[in-house]
Amino acid sequence: MSLYSEYLEEIEVRKKDLGLHPKPIDSEELLSEIIAQIKDTGNEHREASLNFFIYNTLPGTTPAAVVKAKFLKEIVLGQEKVEEISAEFALEQLSHMKGGPSVEALLDIALSDDANAKAAGEVLKSQVFLYDADYARLSAAFKAGNAIAKDLLESYAKAEFFTKLDDIPEQVKVITYIAAEGDISTDLLSPGNQSHSRADRELHGLCMISPQAQQEIKKMGEDNPDAKVMLIAEKGTMGVGSSRMSGVNNVALWAGEKTSPYIPFINNRPVVAGTNGIAPIFLTTVGVTGGIGLDLKNWVKKVDADGNLVKDANGDPVLEEAYSVKTGTVLTIDTKAKKLLDSEGNVLVDVASAFTPQKVEFMKAGGSYAVTFGKKLQTFAAETLGIEAPVVYAASKEISIEGQGLTAVEKIFNRNAVGVKSKTPLHTGSDVRVKVNIVGSQDTTGPMTCQELEAMAASTISSDVDGAFQSGCHTASVWDNKAKANTPKLMAFMNAFGVITARDPKGVYHSMTDVIHKVLNDITVDDRAIIIGGDSHTRMSKGVAFGADSGTVAIALATGECAMPIPESVKVTFKGHMKDHIDFRDVVHSTQAQMLKQFSGENVFQGRVIEVQIGTLLADQAFTFTDWTAEMKAKASICISTDETLIQSLELAKSRIQIMINKGMENEAGMLQGLIDLADKRIAGIKSGEEPALAPDDTAKYYAEIVVDLDQIDEPMIADPDVNNEDVSKRYTHDVIRPASYYNDRKVDLGFVGSCMVHKGDMQIIAAMFRNMEKQGKEISFKAPLVIAPPTYNIVDELKAEGDWELLEKYSGFEFSDANPKEAARTKYENIMYLERPGCNLCMGNQEKAEAGDTVLATSTRLFQGRVVEDSAEKKGESLLGSTPMVVLSCILGRFPTLEEYKEAVDGINLTSFAPPSKDLARPAIPLKAV
């Protein structure tokens, strides 16, 4: 059977079973067969083949795009003749193919003596996705006196690819659609359990919100052709949690604009909004698509006649509606005045934050990529011509405040800034380009990152990136057909691109399913580094890390840079003393609770960097805090460390990187050894005193400062999704933190110890608890299932060497096997302990899940509805989050323990070595050293 026949069969299946259009073509072999049928004028499939070729072939650097660009070039040069595709039409199609083979084809034509050379040159003037090889060709042709090359460079120097685009409309009419009340997680827009389909955009679009919502949005758009449907998080924040480009893609698919008539199922320019704005990571993805993200402020805190906050019975501020955005409300966004107007033209709210000069440029260009590449192209052209590039783009915002010290994040940005003109250090609010040191791609967003890299015609990792890793952790639990189809292809692409991959396409080294955040934490070897990762929990305890969408990860891999404003910071320090029975996870939860209490329910962490002084903890343990800051809705976090502790953390990182080398994971560029060398250099700088551990200046300014009182933490703390709260907007917010005694005798249906929130110490605590029970003569059995998933293989190996793994095996009823991994997800659990493969497991919810309606107690991070556990007909599923010892004991008892039972179980166990630094780690200002 031919590939084309197989494709037709697939089309029928998609149409019959799913109601979908033909899948876009990325196969070189299939498109070659289609081209052969186009050339055969008598072929029965010729008309359909023409449509597939023109309208259903993926652009960029896909194998199919290579074949398409070659054939279109042959048509332009007259080497092939297709009646339906003129030379002019062929050039038009090439102009929509974004780069890579299409730019190569256009340059071939433009720099030739062909009659269409000038026309090809005009098309090239609209292109921005050019790379070093393209620059070299243009430069050589210009020096050789080629007139078209000169004309092209002059156009690029003027940035005509940007200036000739239409300005954004002065008014954008929208019609509201409330997607949900309360915070909207990206799981609602792109569920984790549908991650396998993200690269198939039309198919994945079917999982957004619900089929009913999709049809409602579609009908609203059809009934209001002059308006855009604006998706809203009513009384909440839009896009919290995971960094899903697929979430924005789905919104754009249903409520955006078609990007190109020749590129299937890729839309842009959606409009999204939230009462409390857009989550920082999600707002980045909105910028990638050239969309608009609004902070509505349509619910405000109620005050009494004396100006005091009015609170409800729980002590939470009472909200009152400032204006209505109920579904079907027609509003207007005045992009010039930067106001949101009602149907009569009255101003409802200022939306200036959505229309900064930089964001407007993204909107005009159809997305941030075009701006990033356009700036680089303009600089190249001006330098080649030997002229000063005219100011076209909004200047980088450079704010420098005389006499004011720098926060830790300000120091990191200043050290890594690219193209800054200011002679003095920059402060919060400055908008700059920065070097990215470490990049991480995870496996359920990785296929989209590959698509983004192909779309921007990138073929190899930037030499500016120090380290990059592609994980296999989100698909670790079950090696099912979906994982088998997607993961090897992903690993092969990333490995060829120059990224260290968890799985070896050649099969030389053991497949690693280590949790990505743990690996990134290990390969970050400088506390002044900037890390970009394709997951919201990219929150390293060295440097500053930003969770990002798949597109921003692609930009970072391809260019070694990213652009963003220097964020505000909140300073967190500690006082008091830890009680022996308190776990560090309880400190993390209490930090959130104490912050909310101090600020009358206002989350001052949201959208800001948390600079936390837990510098007496090694990076492994400190990560538990920095990781949870994603749930605090912080933009990022920085752990301020002592010199001694940082050196220990870097030595640990070196040893783990060496293990990766020993396993055969090193690439041809020697990336892993390069990281060890950087770690040695950093250690030398600390020891010499020339470059001590990163610390803020003692004259730095913060948005807020919080002192967490450890003496207030008397018992374990639980993060609760509050699933039965009468106010729907307050469910699944991560902000309900309660003492464990609140749950006395509450039944626990399943426990989970795993995900990125645990480290080796957690596994040792489990073993120590078992030893305690053995000494006390107690039977170790489980009245509720306990699932344990260590985060990395290194931890398993170390536990085996030290004897703790043997004890865990003794009481387990299931142990993972890499030789025979599970091929199907569990649907039922026995009352035993499961020792699972390293990876995300239940936390991700895309493979393993608890039984519907269960009350789950987990060390995980997610309270999203339906993520770890779905609702049943009888009751809502809930995932309560707590410490490792609390989870383990609850599974042994089948219920929450009393405080006395808990203290007995952890008696004599060193749960954490954390003690606050003896003094504030801020230092007097010293001169910065740039990269």
Secondary structure by P-SEA (a helix, b strand, c coil): ccaaaaaaaaaaaaaacccccccccccaaaaaaaaaaaacccccaaaaaaaaacccccccccaaaaaaaaaaaaaaacccccccccaaaaaaaaaacccaaaaaaaaaaaaccccaaaaaaaaacccccccaaaaaaaaaaaaaccaaaaaaaaaaaaccccccccccccbbbbbbbccccccccccccccccccccccaaaaaaaacccaaaaaaaaaaaaacccbbbbbbbcccccccccccaaaaaaaaaaccccccccccccccbbbbbccccccaaaaaaaaaabbbbbbcccbbbbbccccbbbbcccccbbbbbcccccccbbbbbcccccbbbcccccccccccccccaaaaaaaaaccaaaaaaaaaaaaaaaaaacccccccccccbbbbbccccccaaaaaaaaacccccccccccccbbbbbbbcbbbbcccaaaaaaaaaaaaccccccccccbbbbbcccccccccccccccaaaaaaaaaaaccccccccccccccccccaaaaaaaacccccbbbbcccccccccccccccccaaaaaaaaacccccccbbbbbbbbbcccccccccaaaaaaaaaaaaaaaaccccccccbbbbccccccccccaaaaaaaccccccccccccccaaaaaaaaaaaaaaaaaaaaaccccccaaaaaaaaaaaaaaaaaaacccccccccccccccbbbbbccccccbbbbbccccccccccccccccccccccccccccccccccccccccaaaaaaaaaaaaaaaaabbbbbbcbbbbbbbccaaaaaaaaaaaaaaaaaaaccbbbbccccccccccccccbbbbcccccccccccccccccccccccccccccccccbbbcccbbbbbbbbcaaaaaaaaaacccccaaaaaaaaccccccccccccccccccccccccc
